[in-house]
Amino acid sequence: MKEDDQAKSLRERLLGTERTLTRSGAERLWKTGRGAAGLAFSALGGRLRGKGEGLGAADARAVAQLVSRLGELKGLAMKAGQILGYIDPTLPEELRGLLSVLQTASPASPFPQVEAELRTALGARADLLLAGLERQPISVASIGQVHRARLPEGTEVAVKVRHPGIDEAFRSDFRTAGAGSTFAALLVPGAASSVRGFIEEARTVMLEECDFALERERQATFARLLADDETLLIPAVEPDWCARTVLTTRWTPGRSLDAFLEANPSQEVRDRMGIALFSFYVGMLYRHGLFHGDPHPGNYAFREDGRAVVYDFGCVRHFEPATVLAFSTLLEAVRADETPRMSEALEALGARPPTDAEGRAMLRTLLRGFFAPLLEHGAHPMHPGPGLEAQQLLRDKRFLAKLSLPGRFLFLFRLRFGLYAVLARLGSVVDWGTLESRWAEEAQQRGGTSA
């Protein structure tokens, strides 16, 4: 999908605009409930309830206005727009293109606030960083914004500065009646009202994303583990220029997914990039027990040297060896179509699988949809919106309540369906099932994970 002129214009306008983040609970409640964000959540709610209305029926101008308001609010409202822009294949392409602007663009925090944040975080050293910092950000996301800069010794870097008050804004959003439930339901439709752990997991992850010191540790870990990888590249952290609200990494640019596809890469290149992304978002779980739960296209880029660079390590979960083993067992049980083993694996993962025949049949349908691309033998392209029957099942609140899925499953669902959508756009033709089964078998042989 080539980014159209309207989306490009909207992106440029948002990046050139400054807005102070609304932190007040009452004001955010008013704006979320009665402004454009309220319309967005209403549209999302309609779609999630299967009414077939909402954003798909909106015109492009209304969606562009909606994108602007979601970007101003940041927090859960902007996160919802980001996810919908790439995870829902039923939306018209033009509308998805406009929503995808939120992956890298929204009104920036005013530069005086950015400067003050840097001085508070870095003290006297902030002057040295500010001397080489470009005033206009190159990217503005829901948690922070990125400025290009040059360190005193000449190293080019990307400086991510947290939006002042964003942690307070997230807490306010989760206190707002229905906001947390709607966000969780966007990831796993129907689950929010059935599995309260999903809402708490979303809250935990969103607040962790506000801690750049934690993100720095996670990014350094991924960089170490992938240091010898020939295709994946993780930007190096500059620890002397980091703090809880500031993350400075080596400048590592690349082309966006849209720009990459616009260049019409060969099938060989598409396949290599697809394997690289699948390996990063899925393979790391089996190999190291690490799970990056945010595969939206704004979090990676494609370089001229044939490598894919991954950014943003705020949404990362770590799983113990026993969990990795159980998940690998679940995969093999689904591929072998052995329902009793599926139930055993789910129990090991902390769920409560159904014991009646109808419930077991629904569980089989759900899991085969979740792993749908892995059930097709041989190399094949990823289909847009795989496992639609399973996604319909996720709307069955009573069934989900019976499963008692742990909250950590929230982002596993988000990863799968979001990554499937991206790989479908990429056009990679790969034997996905054999690839993941190999990682699962290796995990079983190791007895867990090597991380």
Secondary structure as GFF3:
##gff-version 3
##sequence-region A 1 451
A	DSSP	alpha_helix	5	15	.	.	.	ID=ss1
A	DSSP	alpha_helix	25	34	.	.	.	ID=ss2
A	DSSP	alpha_helix	36	48	.	.	.	ID=ss3
A	DSSP	three_ten_helix	55	57	.	.	.	ID=ss4
A	DSSP	alpha_helix	60	73	.	.	.	ID=ss5
A	DSSP	alpha_helix	75	87	.	.	.	ID=ss6
A	DSSP	alpha_helix	93	100	.	.	.	ID=ss7
A	DSSP	three_ten_helix	101	103	.	.	.	ID=ss8
A	DSSP	alpha_helix	111	122	.	.	.	ID=ss9
A	DSSP	three_ten_helix	123	125	.	.	.	ID=ss10
A	DSSP	alpha_helix	126	130	.	.	.	ID=ss11
A	DSSP	beta_strand	139	140	.	.	.	ID=ss12
A	DSSP	beta_strand	144	150	.	.	.	ID=ss13
A	DSSP	beta_strand	156	162	.	.	.	ID=ss14
A	DSSP	alpha_helix	166	175	.	.	.	ID=ss15
A	DSSP	alpha_helix	179	187	.	.	.	ID=ss16
A	DSSP	alpha_helix	196	209	.	.	.	ID=ss17
A	DSSP	alpha_helix	212	225	.	.	.	ID=ss18
A	DSSP	beta_strand	232	233	.	.	.	ID=ss19
A	DSSP	three_ten_helix	239	241	.	.	.	ID=ss20
A	DSSP	beta_strand	246	250	.	.	.	ID=ss21
A	DSSP	alpha_helix	257	262	.	.	.	ID=ss22
A	DSSP	alpha_helix	267	278	.	.	.	ID=ss23
A	DSSP	pi_helix	279	283	.	.	.	ID=ss24
A	DSSP	alpha_helix	284	288	.	.	.	ID=ss25
A	DSSP	beta_strand	290	292	.	.	.	ID=ss26
A	DSSP	three_ten_helix	297	299	.	.	.	ID=ss27
A	DSSP	beta_strand	300	302	.	.	.	ID=ss28
A	DSSP	beta_strand	308	310	.	.	.	ID=ss29
A	DSSP	beta_strand	316	318	.	.	.	ID=ss30
A	DSSP	alpha_helix	321	336	.	.	.	ID=ss31
A	DSSP	alpha_helix	339	348	.	.	.	ID=ss32
A	DSSP	alpha_helix	357	370	.	.	.	ID=ss33
A	DSSP	three_ten_helix	372	374	.	.	.	ID=ss34
A	DSSP	beta_strand	380	381	.	.	.	ID=ss35
A	DSSP	alpha_helix	388	393	.	.	.	ID=ss36
A	DSSP	alpha_helix	397	403	.	.	.	ID=ss37
A	DSSP	alpha_helix	409	426	.	.	.	ID=ss38
A	DSSP	beta_strand	429	430	.	.	.	ID=ss39
A	DSSP	alpha_helix	432	446	.	.	.	ID=ss40
###
